[in-house]
Amino acid sequence: ELSVERSDTLNRIRRIIDEELTDRQRQALLMLSVQDTPIEEAARRLKTNRNALYKLLHDARLRLKRRLSMEGLSAHEVLTAFENR
């Protein structure tokens, strides 16, 4: 049951990310959060500077937080979905 619940939560999060974030926000989030790319390298790849990248991520996080709240997903549910299994 827990596995199904986690899978459902991950699918909801993926859908929200796809619907809510711009392509550029998704790229930045993927590079920095999933691929662990250093900020300077991510900025270079995205052809921007460090400050603009921080702003891009800030805006992405705000959009995600707002949408997750609207969807009734708590921070605990999101974190639990990404825990090591």
N, C-alpha and C positions, 0 to 999 in steps of 0.2 A: 504494500500500500504506500509506503514512504517513497519507494522508487517511482511509482506512478505519479505521486504528488509532485515530486521534484521535477520529473519530466514535463508535467503540465506547466509548472511554474517557469521552467526554462523556455518552453515554447511561447508562453505569454510574454516573457522578457524579450525574446528574439523578435516577436511580432511588434512589440512596442518600439524597440530600437529601429526596426525597419520603417515603421510608420512615422516615427517622431523625429528622427535625426536626419540631417542632410548627409549626403555622401561624404562630404569632407569631415563632418563631425564623427561619422562612423569610422572613417579611416584613421583619424587621430586617436579615437578611443581604442581601436583595435591595436594600433601600434604601441601605444603607451601602457594600456592595461593588460593586454593579452600577450603581445609579442615582447614586452619589456624593452622596447626600443628607448634608448636615451633621448631626452627631450631635444637636445641639439640636433641629433640625427633625424628625429621625426620632423623637426622644423625644416631641416634641409630638404628632406624628401617631399614635404608638402609645399616647398618653395615659399616659406614664410619665416617669420622670426619667432623667437622664444615667447615674447610677450603676446603676440597675436595668437600663438598656439595655446597659451594659458587661457586667453579669453574664449577661444573656440571651445576648449574643454569645459570651461565654466558654464558657458551657455548650454552645451550639450547636457551637462549634469543637471542643470536647472530644469531643462525640458523633460529629462527622464524622471527626475524626482516628482515633478508635477503630474506627469502622466501615470506613473506608478501609483501615486496617491489616488488619482481619479479611478484607477482600475482596482483599487482596494488591496494593493500589494504592500505589505509592510517591509521595512528594511530587514527585519528578521527573516521573513520568508525568502527574500532575494538572497541574502547571505547564505541561508541554509541550502538553497538550490545549488550554490556554487562550492559548497564544502566538498572536501575529498570524500569519495565514496568507498 
